[in-house]
């Protein structure tokens, strides 16, 4: 693994806000004296994230925490409401549109639902081979041979070249999605729950494929998942998100052995285990944490039993609590 000093991808202060505008009825009501306001969802809130060349970063958190939105921001599918996105040290969003599109070929995404992300009216030949022809990486004449080689690389028989997505199993469709992402020769893959929809045995095969492709093609991954076992198996470093913010970042072994943030501890404690015993962390409330039910010690919740006065007015920032281990919790200031 080649981890250079300059991050391959760096998000600085990245935020994403989704605004639901007022409809006609609400605007008319405002003219009559109502006080209807636009609804704003802060999906991602001032996140700093760096990924170095050759690294596999696991991004974890519960559903709704903003991890998929952050992945789409990294790949450029969602624009940033604020903050910067740097690719190889360059602020990619400040480039001219044509130049930005060319740079973004190096960052591709693999989606959670392989069937929904594949055009049902297109054959594999075109699903995988359309983009490299459009971006002039190959000629139309070279397309069949190029796609056949990609299919072989991801473990598919080249004879499926002219099949449609509905003619494949879930695992095969996942491999088609991986081949499509590799078709434009990227350096960085954002994998958004890429194995979540697969059977456990197929998950293992696809995860091994990711590991092999990383070694063969020198790929870098941002691997988004809620499956802690998958993240532990695949990642060099783990980043934990909660309510749109990064609350902990550390090497994978450190996070699983010594989680620092209260939410990280709750998340790991709630992971399924074969042992039939009650998790002590939830002995008081007996519930798994969520945005509506934060864990004890979480600064996001006014009833936090460990909360200090400044928690309600000052968001904690990531601080190094041990070498290469960062956590965002005011409790660390007491040590």
C-alpha positions in Angstrom: 0.0 0.0 0.0 1.4 3.4 -1.0 0.3 6.1 1.4 1.8 9.4 0.1 1.7 12.6 2.2 -0.7 14.4 -0.2 -4.2 13.0 0.2 -5.7 11.7 -3.0 -9.1 13.1 -2.0 -9.7 15.7 0.7 -13.0 17.2 1.9 -12.6 20.3 4.1 -15.5 21.7 6.0 -17.9 19.9 3.6 -21.6 20.5 4.3 -24.7 19.6 2.4 -28.1 21.2 3.1 -31.3 20.1 1.3 -34.0 22.8 1.2 -37.6 22.1 0.7 -39.1 25.3 -0.8 -42.5 26.6 0.1 -45.3 25.5 -2.1 -47.9 27.8 -3.6 -50.3 27.3 -0.7 -47.6 28.2 1.9 -46.6 31.3 -0.1 -50.2 32.5 -0.3 -50.6 31.8 3.5 -47.5 34.0 4.1 -49.1 36.8 2.2 -52.1 36.6 4.7 -49.8 36.7 7.7 -48.7 33.2 8.2 -45.1 32.5 9.1 -44.3 29.4 7.0 -40.6 28.8 6.4 -38.6 26.6 4.1 -37.6 23.3 5.6 -33.8 22.7 5.7 -32.2 19.4 6.3 -28.5 19.5 7.3 -27.5 16.1 5.9 -23.7 16.7 6.3 -22.3 19.3 8.7 -18.8 20.6 8.3 -17.0 17.3 7.7 -13.3 17.0 7.2 -12.3 13.7 5.4 -9.0 12.7 3.8 -8.2 9.5 1.9 -4.7 8.8 0.8 -3.6 6.8 -2.2 -3.9 3.1 -1.7 -6.0 3.4 1.5 -9.3 1.7 2.3 -11.4 4.0 4.5 -14.5 2.5 6.0 -17.3 5.0 6.6 -19.8 3.7 9.1 -22.9 5.0 10.9 -26.6 4.3 11.3 -29.1 4.9 8.5 -29.8 8.6 8.0 -26.4 9.8 9.5 -25.3 11.3 6.1 -22.7 8.7 5.0 -24.2 8.1 1.6 -24.7 11.8 1.0 -21.0 12.3 1.9 -20.0 9.6 -0.5 -22.0 11.3 -3.3 -20.3 14.6 -2.4 -16.9 12.9 -2.7 -17.7 11.6 -6.2 -19.3 14.8 -7.3 -22.9 13.6 -7.6 -24.0 16.1 -4.9 -22.5 19.6 -4.9 -21.2 21.0 -1.6 -23.3 23.6 0.1 -20.1 24.8 1.7 -16.5 23.7 2.1 -14.1 22.4 -0.5 -13.3 19.2 -2.3 -9.7 18.7 -3.4 -8.6 15.9 -5.8 -4.8 15.4 -5.8 -4.4 18.8 -4.1 -6.5 20.7 -6.6 -9.9 22.3 -5.8 -11.8 20.4 -8.4 -15.1 22.3 -8.1 -13.3 25.5 -9.2 -12.3 24.1 -12.6 -14.2 24.7 -15.8 -16.9 22.2 -16.4 -15.1 20.3 -19.1 -11.9 20.1 -17.1 -13.8 19.1 -14.0 -15.5 16.2 -15.8 -12.2 15.0 -17.1 -10.7 15.0 -13.6 -13.7 13.3 -12.1 -13.2 10.2 -14.3 -10.7 9.2 -11.7 -13.5 9.0 -9.0 -16.3 6.5 -9.6 -19.1 5.1 -7.5 -20.5 1.6 -7.0 -24.1 1.7 -5.8 -26.0 -0.3 -3.2 -28.7 -1.7 -5.4 -27.0 -3.1 -8.6 -30.3 -3.7 -10.3 -31.7 -0.2 -9.8 -28.4 1.3 -11.0 -28.3 -0.6 -14.3 -30.3 0.5 -17.2 -32.8 -2.4 -17.9 -33.0 -1.6 -21.6 -29.2 -1.8 -22.2 -27.1 -4.8 -22.7 -23.9 -5.4 -20.7 -21.8 -4.4 -23.7 -23.3 -0.9 -23.6 -23.7 -0.6 -19.8 -20.0 -1.2 -19.4 -18.6 0.0 -22.7 -20.5 3.2 -23.3 -18.5 5.5 -21.0 -15.0 4.6 -22.2 -16.1 5.2 -25.8 -17.8 8.5 -24.9 -14.7 9.7 -23.1 -12.5 8.5 -26.0 -10.5 6.0 -23.9 -11.2 3.4 -26.6 -12.8 3.4 -30.0 -16.2 1.9 -30.8 -14.4 -0.9 -32.7 -12.4 -1.8 -29.6 -15.4 -1.8 -27.3 -16.4 -5.6 -27.4 -12.8 -6.8 -26.6 -12.4 -4.1 -23.9 -15.7 -5.1 -22.2 -14.9 -8.8 -22.4 -11.5 -8.2 -20.6 -13.3 -6.2 -17.9 -15.9 -8.9 -17.4 -13.1 -11.5 -17.0 -11.4 -9.3 -14.5 -14.5 -9.1 -12.2 -15.1 -12.9 -12.6 -17.8 -13.0 -15.3 -17.9 -15.1 -18.4 -17.4 -12.8 -21.5 -20.3 -14.8 -23.2 -22.8 -12.7 -21.1 -21.8 -9.6 -23.2 -25.2 -9.2 -24.8 -27.4 -10.1 -21.9 -29.7 -7.6 -20.1 -29.6 -6.9 -16.3 -32.7 -9.0 -15.5 -30.9 -12.1 -16.8 -28.3 -12.0 -14.0 -28.3 -13.0 -10.3 -27.7 -10.4 -7.7 -24.1 -11.3 -7.3 -23.6 -11.1 -11.1 -25.2 -7.7 -11.3 -22.9 -6.5 -8.6 -20.0 -7.6 -10.7 -21.4 -5.8 -13.7 -21.6 -2.6 -11.6 -18.0 -3.0 -10.6 -17.0 -3.5 -14.2 -18.8 -0.4 -15.2 -17.0 1.6 -12.6 -13.6 0.2 -13.7 -14.3 0.9 -17.4 -13.1 4.5 -17.2 -9.9 3.5 -15.4 -10.5 5.2 -12.1 -8.0 5.5 -9.2 -10.7 6.0 -6.5 -13.9 4.0 -5.9 -16.7 5.1 -3.6 -18.5 1.9 -2.6 -21.9 2.7 -1.1 -23.2 -0.4 0.7 -21.8 -2.3 -2.3 -22.5 -5.8 -0.8 -25.5 -5.0 1.5 -28.0 -6.5 -0.9 -26.2 -9.8 -1.4 -26.4 -13.1 0.4 -23.6 -13.7 2.9 -21.7 -16.2 0.8 -21.8 -13.9 -2.2 -20.8 -11.0 0.0 -17.6 -12.8 0.8 -16.8 -13.4 -2.9 -17.4 -9.8 -3.8 -15.3 -8.6 -0.9 -12.4 -10.8 -2.0 -12.9 -9.3 -5.5 -12.5 -5.8 -4.0 -9.3 -6.8 -2.2 -7.9 -8.4 -5.4 -8.7 -5.4 -7.6 -7.1 -3.1 -5.1 -3.9 -5.0 -5.3 -4.0 -5.4 -9.1 -5.0 -1.9 -10.0 -3.6 0.1 -7.1 -7.1 1.3 -6.2 -8.2 3.5 -3.3 -11.6 2.9 -1.6 -14.1 4.9 0.4 -16.2 1.9 1.6 -19.5 3.0 3.1 -21.3 0.3 5.1 -23.4 -0.3 8.2 -22.0 -3.8 8.5 -19.1 -3.5 11.1 -17.8 -7.0 10.2 -17.4 -6.0 6.6 -15.7 -2.8 7.5 -13.3 -4.5 9.9 -12.3 -7.0 7.3 -11.7 -4.6 4.5 -10.6 -1.2 6.0 -7.3 0.3 7.0 -9.0 3.2 8.7 -12.5 3.7 10.0 -14.5 7.0 10.1 -17.6 7.0 12.2 -20.5 9.5 11.4 -23.4 10.5 13.6 -26.1 13.1 12.7 -24.1 14.4 9.7 -20.8 14.9 11.6 -17.6 12.8 12.0 -17.3 11.8 15.6 -14.3 9.4 15.4 -11.5 8.5 13.0 -8.8 6.0 13.7 -7.0 2.9 12.3 -9.5 0.0 12.1 -7.8 -2.0 14.9 -7.9 0.9 17.3 -11.5 1.7 16.7 -12.7 -1.8 17.3 -10.4 -2.4 20.3 -10.7 1.0 22.0 -13.6 3.2 20.7 -13.4 6.6 22.4 -16.6 8.5 21.5 -19.8 7.4 23.4 -21.6 6.9 20.1 -18.8 4.7 18.7 -18.9 2.6 21.9 -22.7 2.3 21.5 -22.5 1.4 17.8 -19.9 -1.3 18.5 -21.8 -2.6 21.5 -25.0 -2.9 19.5 -23.4 -5.0 16.8 -24.9 -8.6 16.6 -23.0 -11.1 18.6 -23.3 -14.9 19.2 -23.2 -14.4 23.0 -26.6 -14.4 24.7 -26.1 -11.6 27.2 -27.3 -8.1 27.7 -25.0 -5.3 26.6 -24.2 -3.2 29.7 -24.0 0.0 27.7 -27.8 0.0 27.4 -28.6 -1.4 30.8 -30.3 1.9 31.8 -32.4 2.5 28.7 -32.2 -0.9 27.0 -32.4 0.7 23.5 -30.1 0.9 20.5 -29.0 4.5 19.8 -30.5 6.5 16.9 -30.9 10.2 15.9 -34.0 10.2 18.1 -32.4 8.2 20.8 -28.8 9.2 21.2 -26.4 7.2 23.4 -25.4 8.3 26.9 -22.6 10.8 26.8 -23.5 12.2 23.4 -23.2 15.9 23.1 -26.0 16.1 20.5 -28.6 15.4 23.2 -29.7 17.8 26.0 -30.2 15.0 28.5 -26.7 13.7 28.1 -25.7 12.6 31.7 -22.0 13.6 31.0 -22.8 16.9 29.3 -20.8 19.9 30.4 -22.3 23.4 30.2 -20.5 24.2 26.9 -21.9 21.2 25.1 -25.2 23.0 24.4 -23.4 25.9 22.7 -20.2 24.5 21.4 -19.8 21.5 19.1 -16.8 19.4 20.0 -14.1 19.1 17.3 -11.9 16.1 16.4 -8.9 15.9 18.6 -6.1 13.4 18.7 -6.6 11.2 21.8 -3.9 8.8 20.8 -1.5 8.4 17.8 -3.6 8.7 14.6 -6.8 8.3 16.7 -9.2 11.3 16.6 -12.4 11.7 18.5 -15.0 14.6 18.9 -16.1 14.7 22.5 -15.7 17.2 25.2 -15.2 14.4 27.7 -11.7 14.1 26.2 -10.8 17.5 27.6 -11.3 16.2 31.1 -8.4 13.7 30.8 
